[in-house]
Structures are given as structure tokens and as C-alpha cells.
């Protein structure tokens, strides 16, 4: 009798080439994995009965099933224009159109992997063993341990172009998008209230107005959107100058996932106020004002944080600077997109990505640029929590013109954690590599000539089962930063789904050169350097 090793099965799933869901076998059972629109494996499962094939489970159930059941493509992309509430009979017609769009989106932009197994095998047992060995990123959807995605707007637009829908369908999905946004901030979004414990902690005063509008950005500790660990607000005055207010927030969590990205850790927020302590300051400052966010994440994070501590969700006048940018610079659609990384390059913005204050100011500048206004820069932003401040430690708040500065008397500065990203780090070229036709055909970039310049703890083995414990961030000019480790045998980025889009977007040809810069510890930028013939 053939015996299957859970380690071997996991390696096979991690190494399998993702394929369209419709290609799943119609006559076999076994293990499978679901791959998101970024090209990342996010869920591992198996056929649940002897009467169910891989095709039925993957292409039919996960893709077209109910979004509030264990049908993970439906659940994770129940967002934006693809959202529906199947229990709401009044919106059934619009909801069915949104669900049809979601089904087609998955066909276009999501993938799956599978391993057919004999019916004689105990598939459920093998599934449990494989999941117990799997890295966290590969089972992020299992048991709903990851939040629903924000709408991938550019990819949804690509699906809509293929479908060629008319005015009626487009109006229906736009109504669903608005209903989705309402559901994120309505009373139903908050769980049963839990009394919030309010510590007597000083929160940095908010700048005094008047202000035309605000832009708000948050950073989170982990995949729970309510785990806010930093909030930044850019305050735009009538003369279009921008003053930025920033505070660290103690999310009171044990699990920190995104320290590698923003440099904030449990040590960083030691002594910082909780969200429940910061929210009254924001309520007083932002009520009745226009508040921009760049995508829908920040609004949903505030709503989730309110739910976590049993506080009512503030009813601010939220606007989305992505929509503003899309109207102002339509040429970026399909050519870099309208994320902050793309707009930074297109507009020549100067900011440090993944810092809440910097990102908030960038969103405000996007709005001002769209208005045809050159924003006026001011001095450094206000920031709390950068030093460890005990509750009984003395400090002063000094008003200096338009700036509020915290001065700590003889502080004991907390040392920067070993995995923190310093706020100031000059970009450093670490290498240049020539693109071959083999690179283009197989979607990879050789890093052999300068591989030793990458951190050793981000270099793994020859397959995903032996991936490194640490990942690096790769900014390639797309809408999202890619998190990956490095394949130590082949000496290239292990995750490669983004490389095809990078090649296509820039029209890369054999002989072109690609540069790799270190922009911060464990953070890199990949850019094309065109070969001139």
C-alpha cells in the first residue's frame, strides 16, 4: 500500500504551479490549496466526502458558494462592488449581480493547486497533518484567521472590461459598494459591547484649526484590523499647508505580524495610549469634517478597533483619495495603478511608506495635487510614543507656532528593537542584474551577483517547505508590496507571481537591466534600467 508523508504533501502543495480553478480534476479527490489574487497560497483543504471531486470543491463551492459559509473565495472577496448580503431580500437583485462579478473575478485573478489522492487514503487525516505543518501564510484563510480583502479595484475593472457590462449592471454593483461601506460602519459592524478600561494616560493634543480637510492612516500589529498600533492624521489648513499629528497606540496584543513592514513592535508602543484613550481626541477634532483615507482599509480598521473595545463607531465624513486619484490621473489605470507607491513615483511625492503620519500626509498631498494645488510643507510631525514614557514620568508640551512638540525630561529612550525599521534610511544600490529570455519566460530575476548582500535569515532552502523564517519586503512599483523570502539554491525571489506583471508593465526585453536597492532593513526596491541599443 502506498504511504503518503505529510511533509512531502505539504512540499508538493507549496511548490505546485497555481492553475485556473476550472482546470481542477472532475474525477479525483485529494488535497488542494487556494491562491489569492496576489499569487499567494492562503488556504489548504480537502474534498469532504467521497462523492465530491476537486472540481466541485474548488471551482463550484469555494468560488460560487455562499460567502458566509466555508467557501473561501466567496468569503474573502465579499467586498466592495462584489459584496452581497444574501439574507437581505430587498437587495437580492443587486446582490446577485455583485456575486456574479465576484465569481468572474475569481476565474480571472485567483488560482488553485491540487494533489489527487486515492480514495483508499484517509484524506481527512492527511489534511489535518499537512495543516499542522503548514506555514502561517499558507493557511491564513483557514478558520477565518484573516480579514476580507479590500476591493482590488484595478483587477475588478479588468474583469468588468472583459464582461462588457452595461449601465444597469454597473449601477447595481455601485449600489452594492455603497451598501458594503455602510455595513462596515453601521451598528451591526460592532460586536456586543465590552466595557473599555481607560487608563489615565496623556495623549498628545491635536493641532488647533481651522482646517479644510483631514487625511487619516493607520498601521496595524497583525491581520486583525482592530490591532491599530499607529495613527497619523494630516491636517490641511485653508492656505493648503499641512500639519501632521501622529501617535503610537498600544493595541494590547501578543501577536505582532507586521513589524518587518512598519518597524513598530510591542517595545515601541510601551507606554503609548490605547485606542480607547486616543479616540476621544480624534472625535473632538474630526467630527463634522471631511476625512480622506487611501482605500477603504483605514475606515474599517477604526470600526474594528471600536468594536474591540465596545465603543460607538464615529460617523465621520469619509472620502477615498484613491477615487480622487483615479479621476485625476486616469492614465495610471493598468499602468501602475493608484496606490501610494505608484502615485509617489508619478507625482514625485516624498514620504516614507508604512509610517502612518507620512502616509496620511501623502494622501492629503494627492488630494491637493488633484485640486491643482501645490501643497505647502511644514516642519516635522508631532509623534507620541517614540520614547518609552511611564505613566508617572514628567514631560512638557511646548507650543511652537503651528507645531506641538513633546519634550521628555531626561527620558530613558527605549532601544530600537532588532527587527524594527528605522524611520530614516538612505536607499542603497546593492546590485544590478541583466534580464535573460529565460527570466522572462519563467518569471524570475537572478540575484546571483549580489546574493550575499541579502540578510542571511531571509534565505531559505530550495522549496517552500524550507522557507526562511524571515521575509523581505519588495516594492516593485505595483499596487502592493510583495513579502517573500529568497530561494538559496536558485538565488532568486521565492514568490514570483508579481514578476510577470513587472515584466509586462515595463515591456522588459532580454538585455534590459534591473536594479535592486535596499531602502530599509529587510525592505527593497526593484526597478527597470532600460538597455539603450
SEBANU-71713 format. One record per residue (C-alpha): chain; residue in one letter; residue number from 1; y, z, x. Coordinates in Angstrom, 2 decimals, always signed. Each point is the difference from the previous one (the first is absolute). Layout:
N
A;A;NUM;Y;Z;X
...
This chain:
533
A;X;1;+0.00;+0.00;+0.00
A;X;2;+3.45;-0.93;+1.32
A;X;3;+2.25;+2.99;+0.70
A;X;4;+3.77;-0.20;-0.04
A;X;5;+2.24;+2.19;+2.15
A;X;6;+3.22;+1.25;-1.59
A;X;7;+1.78;-0.52;+3.32
A;X;8;-1.16;-3.62;+0.18
A;X;9;+0.97;-0.64;-3.62
A;X;10;+3.46;+1.48;+0.54
A;X;11;+0.51;-2.13;+3.12
A;X;12;-1.07;-3.07;-1.93
A;X;13;+2.47;+0.74;-2.81
A;X;14;+2.85;+0.66;+2.42
A;X;15;-0.74;-3.18;+1.99
A;X;16;-0.67;-2.33;-2.94
A;X;17;+2.51;-2.79;-0.60
A;X;18;+1.79;+0.62;-3.33
A;X;19;-0.70;-2.69;-2.59
A;X;20;+1.33;-0.86;-3.48
A;X;21;-1.46;+2.23;-2.70
A;X;22;-1.32;-2.99;-1.94
A;X;23;-2.40;-0.72;+2.87
A;X;24;-1.86;+3.30;-0.40
A;X;25;-3.75;-0.58;-0.52
A;X;26;-1.07;-0.43;-3.63
A;X;27;-3.65;+0.77;+0.70
A;X;28;+0.09;+3.02;+2.33
A;X;29;+0.82;+3.70;+0.09
A;X;30;+1.16;+2.13;+2.90
A;X;31;+3.04;+1.53;+1.68
A;X;32;+3.48;-1.46;-0.08
A;X;33;+3.58;+0.66;+1.06
A;X;34;+3.31;-0.89;-1.65
A;X;35;+2.78;-1.42;+2.19
A;X;36;+3.65;+0.36;-0.99
A;X;37;+2.82;-2.56;+0.20
A;X;38;+0.78;+1.14;+3.56
A;X;39;-3.53;-0.93;+1.09
A;X;40;-1.11;+3.64;+0.36
A;X;41;-3.34;+1.35;-1.23
A;X;42;+0.86;+2.76;-2.48
A;X;43;-3.08;+0.74;-2.13
A;X;44;-3.77;+0.16;+0.56
A;X;45;-2.39;-0.08;-2.93
A;X;46;-3.34;-1.30;-1.22
A;X;47;-1.51;-1.66;-3.05
A;X;48;-0.56;+2.81;-2.47
A;X;49;-3.14;-1.25;-1.71
A;X;50;-2.84;-2.44;+0.51
A;X;51;+1.46;-2.19;-2.73
A;X;52;+3.37;-0.41;+1.79
A;X;53;+0.59;-2.56;+2.75
A;X;54;+2.62;+0.05;+2.74
A;X;55;+1.89;-2.75;-1.85
A;X;56;+0.09;+2.01;-3.23
A;X;57;+1.13;+3.15;+1.77
A;X;58;+2.63;-1.54;+2.29
A;X;59;+1.40;-3.08;-1.76
A;X;60;-0.37;+1.15;-3.58
A;X;61;+0.18;+3.79;-0.14
A;X;62;+2.33;+0.89;+2.88
A;X;63;+2.27;-2.99;-0.58
A;X;64;+0.13;-0.29;-3.79
A;X;65;-1.09;+3.46;-1.19
A;X;66;+2.16;+2.75;-1.47
A;X;67;+2.62;+1.33;+2.36
A;X;68;-0.63;+3.64;-0.89
A;X;69;-3.74;-0.15;+0.74
A;X;70;-1.78;-0.36;+3.34
A;X;71;+1.00;-3.65;+0.31
A;X;72;+2.06;+0.17;+3.13
A;X;73;+1.71;-3.38;+0.26
A;X;74;+1.21;+0.50;-3.59
A;X;75;+1.07;+3.54;+0.73
A;X;76;+1.76;-0.48;+3.34
A;X;77;+2.00;-3.02;-1.16
A;X;78;+0.99;+1.40;-3.39
A;X;79;+3.62;-0.16;+1.07
A;X;80;+3.27;-1.84;-0.63
A;X;81;-0.43;-3.25;-1.90
A;X;82;-3.80;+0.47;+0.06
A;X;83;+0.13;+3.35;-1.83
A;X;84;-1.36;+0.80;-3.42
A;X;85;-0.86;+3.04;-2.09
A;X;86;-3.13;-1.13;-1.82
A;X;87;+0.30;+2.88;-2.49
A;X;88;+3.44;-1.13;-1.17
A;X;89;-0.64;-2.31;-2.95
A;X;90;+3.71;-0.84;-0.32
A;X;91;+0.10;-1.67;+3.42
A;X;92;-3.47;-1.58;-0.10
A;X;93;+1.21;-3.61;+0.00
A;X;94;+2.24;+0.49;+3.07
A;X;95;-2.60;+2.22;+1.65
A;X;96;-2.72;-2.62;-0.33
A;X;97;+2.23;-2.55;+1.74
A;X;98;+0.74;+2.51;+2.80
A;X;99;-3.72;+0.67;+0.40
A;X;100;-0.72;-3.74;+0.18
A;X;101;+2.57;-0.24;+2.81
A;X;102;-1.68;+2.92;+1.77
A;X;103;-3.40;-1.67;-0.23
A;X;104;+1.40;-3.17;+1.57
A;X;105;+1.88;+1.96;+2.67
A;X;106;-3.28;+1.55;+1.15
A;X;107;-1.61;-3.44;+0.15
A;X;108;+2.86;-1.28;+2.17
A;X;109;+0.72;+2.92;+2.29
A;X;110;-2.89;+2.48;+0.07
A;X;111;-3.45;-0.35;+1.51
A;X;112;-3.35;+1.76;+0.25
A;X;113;-2.95;+0.42;+2.36
A;X;114;-3.63;+0.59;-0.99
A;X;115;-3.47;+0.73;+1.32
A;X;116;-2.88;-1.06;-2.28
A;X;117;-2.89;+2.50;+0.12
A;X;118;-3.53;-0.09;-1.42
A;X;119;-0.48;+1.60;-3.41
A;X;120;-2.65;+2.20;+1.59
A;X;121;+2.67;+1.84;+1.99
A;X;122;+1.69;+3.18;-1.24
A;X;123;+3.41;-1.68;-0.10
A;X;124;+1.80;+3.02;-1.45
A;X;125;-1.23;+2.17;+2.88
A;X;126;+1.05;-2.58;+2.60
A;X;127;+3.42;-0.27;-1.63
A;X;128;+0.51;+3.78;+0.25
A;X;129;-1.09;+0.02;+3.65
A;X;130;+2.28;-2.91;+0.91
A;X;131;+2.99;+1.60;-1.76
A;X;132;-0.61;+3.28;+1.85
A;X;133;+0.33;-1.88;+3.33
A;X;134;+2.84;-2.33;-0.96
A;X;135;+3.50;+0.38;+1.51
A;X;136;+2.65;+1.22;-2.43
A;X;137;+1.81;-3.32;-0.19
A;X;138;-3.16;-1.77;-1.21
A;X;139;-0.49;+2.35;-2.97
A;X;140;+3.64;+0.65;-0.87
A;X;141;-0.63;-1.17;-3.60
A;X;142;-3.20;+1.97;-0.49
A;X;143;+0.54;+2.83;-2.48
A;X;144;+3.60;-1.13;-0.40
A;X;145;+1.25;+1.48;+3.27
A;X;146;+2.76;-2.59;+0.30
A;X;147;+2.98;-0.76;-2.22
A;X;148;+0.31;-3.25;-1.94
A;X;149;+1.81;-2.66;+2.04
A;X;150;+3.58;-1.00;-0.59
A;X;151;+0.10;-3.54;-1.31
A;X;152;-0.46;-2.51;+2.88
A;X;153;+2.87;-2.06;-1.39
A;X;154;-0.24;-3.07;+2.24
A;X;155;-3.76;-0.29;-0.51
A;X;156;+0.36;+0.35;-3.76
A;X;157;+2.60;-2.76;+0.11
A;X;158;-2.48;-2.22;+1.86
A;X;159;-2.62;+0.56;-2.72
A;X;160;+2.56;-0.74;-2.71
A;X;161;+0.88;-3.28;+1.69
A;X;162;-3.67;-0.96;-0.03
A;X;163;-0.37;+0.95;-3.65
A;X;164;+3.13;-1.85;-1.05
A;X;165;+0.69;+2.42;-2.84
A;X;166;+2.79;-0.67;-2.47
A;X;167;+2.87;+2.02;-1.42
A;X;168;-2.13;+1.96;-2.47
A;X;169;-2.43;+1.33;+2.60
A;X;170;+2.73;+0.74;+2.54
A;X;171;+1.98;+1.95;-2.59
A;X;172;-3.12;+2.01;-0.90
A;X;173;-0.76;+1.08;+3.56
A;X;174;+3.65;+0.88;+0.61
A;X;175;-0.16;+2.31;-3.04
A;X;176;-3.14;+1.53;+1.49
A;X;177;+1.79;+0.58;+3.30
A;X;178;+2.73;+1.92;-1.80
A;X;179;-2.57;+2.00;-1.95
A;X;180;-1.77;+0.81;+3.26
A;X;181;+3.23;+1.33;+1.51
A;X;182;+0.62;+2.08;-3.13
A;X;183;-3.51;+1.43;+0.22
A;X;184;+0.68;+1.14;+3.57
A;X;185;+2.97;+2.14;-1.01
A;X;186;-0.81;+0.92;-3.58
A;X;187;-1.25;+3.41;-1.12
A;X;188;-3.61;-1.20;+0.09
A;X;189;+0.22;-0.57;+3.74
A;X;190;+0.20;+3.73;+0.73
A;X;191;-3.12;+2.19;-0.20
A;X;192;+0.00;+3.40;-1.62
A;X;193;+2.92;+1.90;+1.54
A;X;194;-0.71;+2.46;+2.75
A;X;195;+2.65;+2.63;+0.71
A;X;196;+1.77;-0.89;+3.22
A;X;197;+0.43;+2.70;+2.59
A;X;198;+3.58;-0.21;+1.24
A;X;199;+0.65;+1.42;+3.46
A;X;200;+3.47;+1.04;+1.01
A;X;201;+0.49;-2.81;+2.51
A;X;202;+3.29;-1.63;+0.85
A;X;203;+0.25;-3.72;-0.80
A;X;204;+2.62;-2.09;+1.75
A;X;205;+2.92;-0.62;-2.38
A;X;206;+0.31;-3.50;-1.37
A;X;207;+3.09;-2.02;+1.04
A;X;208;+2.93;+0.09;-2.40
A;X;209;+0.90;-3.20;-1.87
A;X;210;+1.19;-2.11;-1.55
A;X;211;-2.80;-2.52;+0.59
A;X;212;-0.63;-3.44;-1.50
A;X;213;-3.78;+0.22;+0.17
A;X;214;-2.86;+1.52;+1.96
A;X;215;-3.20;-1.22;+1.64
A;X;216;-2.95;+2.38;+0.33
A;X;217;-3.11;-0.16;+2.18
A;X;218;-2.86;+2.42;+0.59
A;X;219;-2.81;+0.44;+2.51
A;X;220;-3.28;+1.62;-1.01
A;X;221;-2.58;+2.03;+1.88
A;X;222;-3.03;-1.71;-1.51
A;X;223;-1.16;-2.33;-2.77
A;X;224;+1.15;+2.44;-2.69
A;X;225;+3.39;-1.39;-0.93
A;X;226;+1.18;+3.50;-0.79
A;X;227;-0.51;+1.14;+3.62
A;X;228;+3.62;-0.75;+0.89
A;X;229;+0.84;+1.19;+3.51
A;X;230;+3.43;-1.64;+0.48
A;X;231;+2.72;-1.22;-2.35
A;X;232;+2.95;-2.16;+0.96
A;X;233;+2.94;-0.94;-2.20
A;X;234;+2.61;-2.58;+1.01
A;X;235;+3.30;+0.73;-1.77
A;X;236;+2.29;-3.03;-0.36
A;X;237;+3.68;+0.84;-0.39
A;X;238;+2.58;-2.16;-1.83
A;X;239;+1.09;-1.48;+3.35
A;X;240;-3.68;-1.00;+0.62
A;X;241;-0.45;+2.47;+2.84
A;X;242;-3.40;+1.65;+0.02
A;X;243;-0.71;+3.67;+0.58
A;X;244;-3.64;+0.99;+0.28
A;X;245;-1.52;+3.31;-1.08
A;X;246;-3.50;+0.78;+1.28
A;X;247;-2.29;+2.97;-0.30
A;X;248;-3.52;+0.78;+1.06
A;X;249;-2.12;+1.41;-2.82
A;X;250;-2.99;+2.31;+0.32
A;X;251;-2.64;-1.63;-2.23
A;X;252;-2.29;+3.02;+0.45
A;X;253;-3.07;-2.13;+0.66
A;X;254;-2.74;+0.29;+2.59
A;X;255;-0.76;-3.72;+0.30
A;X;256;+2.44;-2.11;+2.03
A;X;257;-0.92;-3.69;+0.08
A;X;258;+3.21;-1.83;+0.82
A;X;259;+1.29;+1.95;+3.00
A;X;260;-0.82;-3.00;+2.20
A;X;261;+2.42;-2.08;-2.07
A;X;262;+3.05;+2.23;-0.45
A;X;263;-0.55;+2.68;+2.65
A;X;264;+0.26;+2.89;-2.48
A;X;265;-2.64;+2.72;+0.14
A;X;266;-0.60;+3.49;-1.35
A;X;267;+1.80;+1.36;+3.05
A;X;268;+3.00;-2.24;-0.67
A;X;269;+0.53;+1.40;-3.50
A;X;270;-0.55;+3.64;+0.92
A;X;271;+2.85;+1.94;-1.60
A;X;272;+1.18;-3.02;-2.04
A;X;273;+0.62;+0.42;-3.75
A;X;274;-2.63;-0.95;-2.57
A;X;275;+0.54;-2.83;-2.46
A;X;276;+0.69;+2.55;-2.73
A;X;277;+2.86;+1.35;+2.10
A;X;278;+1.45;-3.41;+0.86
A;X;279;-0.14;-1.49;-3.50
A;X;280;+2.87;+2.07;-1.51
A;X;281;+2.31;-1.31;+2.74
A;X;282;-1.02;-3.58;-0.78
A;X;283;+0.30;+0.52;-3.75
A;X;284;+3.55;+1.20;+0.36
A;X;285;+0.95;-2.89;+2.27
A;X;286;-1.80;-2.94;-1.63
A;X;287;+0.10;+0.69;-3.73
A;X;288;+1.82;-2.83;-1.77
A;X;289;+0.15;-2.10;+3.18
A;X;290;-1.70;-3.25;+0.97
A;X;291;-2.87;+0.66;+2.41
A;X;292;-1.61;-2.88;+1.87
A;X;293;-3.51;+0.05;+1.44
A;X;294;-1.60;-2.78;+2.02
A;X;295;-3.11;-0.64;-2.18
A;X;296;-1.36;+2.39;-2.59
A;X;297;-1.60;+2.50;+2.35
A;X;298;+2.85;+2.48;+0.35
A;X;299;+0.52;+0.46;-3.73
A;X;300;-3.71;+0.57;-0.55
A;X;301;-0.12;+2.43;+2.94
A;X;302;+2.81;+2.10;-1.48
A;X;303;-1.82;+0.00;-3.35
A;X;304;-3.26;+1.03;+1.67
A;X;305;+1.69;+2.79;+1.98
A;X;306;+1.57;+1.31;-3.21
A;X;307;-3.41;+0.00;-1.63
A;X;308;-1.53;+1.86;+2.93
A;X;309;+2.41;+2.92;-0.39
A;X;310;+0.45;-0.07;-3.78
A;X;311;+3.61;-1.19;-0.05
A;X;312;+1.52;-2.51;-2.45
A;X;313;+0.45;-3.49;+1.44
A;X;314;+3.68;-0.87;+0.57
A;X;315;+1.25;-2.86;-2.16
A;X;316;+2.04;-1.83;+2.61
A;X;317;+1.24;-3.58;-0.44
A;X;318;-2.56;-1.56;+2.33
A;X;319;+0.50;-3.53;+1.33
A;X;320;-2.16;-1.99;+2.43
A;X;321;+1.65;-1.55;+3.06
A;X;322;-3.02;-2.32;+0.35
A;X;323;+1.12;-1.75;-3.19
A;X;324;+3.54;-0.19;+1.37
A;X;325;-1.27;-1.53;+3.24
A;X;326;-2.25;-2.44;-1.85
A;X;327;+2.98;-1.34;-1.96
A;X;328;+2.29;-0.13;+3.03
A;X;329;-2.41;-1.58;+2.49
A;X;330;-2.57;-2.07;-1.93
A;X;331;-0.83;-1.92;+3.19
A;X;332;-2.00;+3.02;+1.21
A;X;333;-2.53;-0.30;-2.81
A;X;334;-3.20;-1.05;+1.72
A;X;335;+1.84;-0.02;+3.32
A;X;336;-0.07;+3.62;+1.10
A;X;337;+0.58;+1.56;-3.39
A;X;338;+2.62;+2.56;-0.97
A;X;339;-1.35;+3.14;+1.64
A;X;340;+2.29;+1.96;+2.29
A;X;341;-1.73;-1.32;+3.13
A;X;342;+0.69;-3.60;-1.04
A;X;343;+3.56;+0.73;-1.15
A;X;344;+0.68;+1.83;+3.25
A;X;345;-0.68;-3.19;+1.91
A;X;346;+1.67;-2.34;-2.49
A;X;347;+3.21;+2.02;-0.41
A;X;348;+0.18;+1.49;+3.48
A;X;349;-0.21;+3.56;-1.29
A;X;350;-0.28;+2.77;+2.57
A;X;351;-2.18;+2.94;-1.02
A;X;352;-3.14;+1.92;+0.91
A;X;353;-2.70;-0.80;-2.57
A;X;354;-1.98;+2.90;-1.53
A;X;355;+2.83;+2.50;+0.29
A;X;356;+1.15;+0.91;-3.52
A;X;357;+3.69;+0.13;+0.89
A;X;358;-0.11;-3.27;+1.94
A;X;359;-1.98;-1.81;-2.71
A;X;360;+2.32;+1.29;-2.73
A;X;361;+3.04;-1.24;+1.92
A;X;362;-1.71;-3.36;+0.52
A;X;363;-0.62;-0.32;-3.75
A;X;364;+3.67;+0.78;-0.67
A;X;365;+1.06;-2.61;+2.56
A;X;366;-2.23;-2.57;-1.70
A;X;367;+1.84;+0.62;-3.28
A;X;368;+3.40;-0.25;+1.72
A;X;369;-0.97;-3.20;+1.81
A;X;370;-1.16;-1.46;-3.30
A;X;371;+3.42;+0.87;-1.45
A;X;372;+1.58;-1.91;+2.87
A;X;373;+1.29;+3.20;+1.58
A;X;374;-0.42;+0.95;+3.65
A;X;375;-0.91;+3.71;-0.11
A;X;376;+2.13;+2.40;+1.99
A;X;377;-2.09;+2.18;+2.30
A;X;378;+0.72;+3.68;+0.47
A;X;379;-1.21;+2.57;+2.47
A;X;380;-3.41;+1.64;+0.29
A;X;381;-1.78;+1.11;-3.12
A;X;382;-0.46;+3.56;-1.14
A;X;383;-3.56;+1.23;+0.47
A;X;384;-1.69;+3.29;-0.68
A;X;385;-3.23;+1.33;+1.34
A;X;386;+0.23;-1.75;+3.35
A;X;387;-0.22;+3.36;+1.67
A;X;388;-2.21;+2.80;-1.17
A;X;389;+2.23;+2.39;-1.95
A;X;390;-1.32;+3.34;-1.13
A;X;391;+1.22;+1.35;-3.34
A;X;392;+2.00;+2.72;+1.74
A;X;393;+1.43;-2.17;+2.79
A;X;394;+3.77;-0.37;+0.02
A;X;395;+1.61;-3.40;-0.11
A;X;396;+3.34;-1.46;-0.96
A;X;397;+0.93;-3.09;-2.00
A;X;398;+3.07;-1.61;+1.53
A;X;399;+2.02;-2.51;-2.00
A;X;400;+1.34;-2.70;+2.31
A;X;401;+1.81;-2.67;-1.94
A;X;402;-2.59;-1.84;-2.06
A;X;403;-2.92;+1.42;+1.96
A;X;404;-1.88;+3.24;-0.63
A;X;405;-1.65;+1.32;+3.13
A;X;406;-2.47;+2.85;+0.26
A;X;407;+0.47;+2.16;+3.07
A;X;408;-2.79;+2.47;+0.80
A;X;409;+0.97;+2.99;+2.10
A;X;410;-2.30;+0.17;+3.02
A;X;411;-2.91;-1.74;-1.74
A;X;412;-3.49;-0.09;+1.36
A;X;413;-0.66;-3.71;-0.30
A;X;414;-3.46;-0.90;-1.17
A;X;415;-1.74;-2.19;+2.56
A;X;416;-0.71;-3.49;-1.20
A;X;417;-3.64;-0.28;-1.07
A;X;418;-2.18;-2.13;+2.21
A;X;419;-0.50;-2.54;-2.76
A;X;420;+3.63;-0.20;-1.12
A;X;421;+2.07;-3.13;+0.30
A;X;422;+3.31;+0.67;+1.75
A;X;423;+3.00;-1.12;-1.96
A;X;424;+1.48;-1.94;+2.92
A;X;425;-2.29;-2.26;+1.98
A;X;426;+1.09;-3.18;+1.73
A;X;427;-2.23;-3.00;-0.70
A;X;428;-2.06;-0.94;+3.05
A;X;429;-1.73;-3.33;+0.58
A;X;430;-3.59;+0.74;+0.98
A;X;431;-1.35;-3.54;+0.16
A;X;432;+0.02;-3.65;-0.97
A;X;433;-3.09;-2.00;-0.97
A;X;434;-0.59;-3.71;-0.54
A;X;435;-1.46;-1.05;-3.32
A;X;436;-3.07;-2.25;+0.21
A;X;437;-1.51;-2.19;-2.69
A;X;438;-2.88;+2.48;-0.11
A;X;439;+2.48;+2.76;-0.84
A;X;440;+1.38;-2.09;-2.87
A;X;441;-3.45;-0.93;-1.31
A;X;442;-1.30;+3.58;+0.10
A;X;443;+3.15;+2.00;-0.80
A;X;444;+0.31;+2.13;+3.09
A;X;445;+2.41;+0.54;+2.91
A;X;446;-1.31;+0.72;+3.48
A;X;447;+1.52;+3.07;+1.67
A;X;448;-2.11;-0.21;+3.16
A;X;449;+2.83;-0.37;+2.51
A;X;450;+1.66;+3.27;-0.98
A;X;451;-2.72;+1.87;-1.90
A;X;452;+0.20;+3.00;+2.32
A;X;453;+3.57;+0.67;-1.21
A;X;454;-1.23;+1.09;-3.43
A;X;455;-0.86;+3.71;-0.50
A;X;456;-3.62;+0.75;+0.86
A;X;457;-0.62;+2.04;-3.18
A;X;458;+0.84;-3.07;-2.14
A;X;459;-2.74;-2.12;+1.65
A;X;460;-3.37;+0.00;-1.74
A;X;461;-3.36;-1.67;+0.37
A;X;462;-1.21;-3.46;-0.93
A;X;463;-0.35;+0.63;-3.75
A;X;464;+1.78;+1.93;-2.74
A;X;465;-2.63;+2.71;-0.02
A;X;466;+1.19;+0.91;+3.50
A;X;467;+3.71;-0.26;-0.79
A;X;468;+2.41;+2.20;+1.93
A;X;469;+1.18;+3.27;-1.52
A;X;470;+3.63;-1.06;+0.42
A;X;471;+1.66;-3.12;-1.38
A;X;472;+3.13;-1.85;+1.05
A;X;473;+2.67;-1.47;-2.28
A;X;474;+0.63;-3.73;+0.33
A;X;475;+3.23;-1.46;-1.38
A;X;476;-0.57;-3.77;-0.21
A;X;477;+2.96;-0.89;-2.20
A;X;478;-1.88;+0.13;-3.28
A;X;479;+0.55;+2.21;-3.00
A;X;480;-2.17;+2.83;+1.31
A;X;481;-0.79;+1.55;+3.36
A;X;482;-3.68;-0.37;+0.94
A;X;483;-1.95;+3.05;+1.15
A;X;484;-2.87;-0.85;+2.33
A;X;485;-1.81;+1.12;+3.09
A;X;486;-0.96;-2.32;+2.87
A;X;487;-3.37;-1.61;+0.64
A;X;488;-0.79;+1.06;+3.55
A;X;489;-2.71;-2.64;+0.49
A;X;490;+1.90;-3.05;-1.24
A;X;491;+3.40;+1.40;+0.95
A;X;492;+1.93;-0.89;-3.12
A;X;493;+1.28;+1.69;-3.18
A;X;494;-3.01;+1.05;-2.07
A;X;495;+1.65;-0.76;-3.36
A;X;496;+0.80;-3.68;-0.04
A;X;497;+0.67;-1.05;-3.60
A;X;498;+3.78;+0.10;+0.62
A;X;499;-0.25;-2.34;+3.00
A;X;500;-0.79;-3.04;-2.12
A;X;501;+3.20;+0.54;-2.01
A;X;502;+1.94;+0.62;+3.22
A;X;503;-1.25;-3.34;+1.41
A;X;504;+0.70;-1.88;-3.25
A;X;505;+3.42;+1.55;-0.54
A;X;506;+1.20;-1.05;+3.44
A;X;507;-1.93;-3.26;+0.22
A;X;508;-1.67;+1.20;+3.20
A;X;509;-1.51;-2.70;+2.20
A;X;510;-2.33;+0.19;+2.97
A;X;511;+2.15;+0.66;+3.07
A;X;512;+2.54;+2.19;-1.80
A;X;513;+0.62;+3.43;+1.47
A;X;514;-0.10;+3.31;-1.84
A;X;515;+1.75;+3.10;+1.31
A;X;516;-1.07;+3.59;-0.61
A;X;517;+2.60;+2.77;+0.25
A;X;518;-0.44;+3.74;-0.18
A;X;519;+2.74;+1.22;-2.35
A;X;520;-1.21;+3.62;-0.14
A;X;521;-3.10;+1.89;+1.08
A;X;522;-2.95;-1.56;-1.87
A;X;523;+2.34;-2.52;-1.62
A;X;524;+0.27;-3.67;+1.01
A;X;525;+1.78;-3.19;-0.98
A;X;526;-1.63;-3.44;+0.22
A;X;527;+2.29;-3.05;+0.08
A;X;528;-0.29;-3.73;+0.67
A;X;529;+1.57;-1.53;+3.08
A;X;530;-0.06;-3.74;-0.71
A;X;531;-1.28;-2.27;+2.74
A;X;532;+2.60;-2.69;+0.74
A;X;533;-1.59;-3.34;+0.86
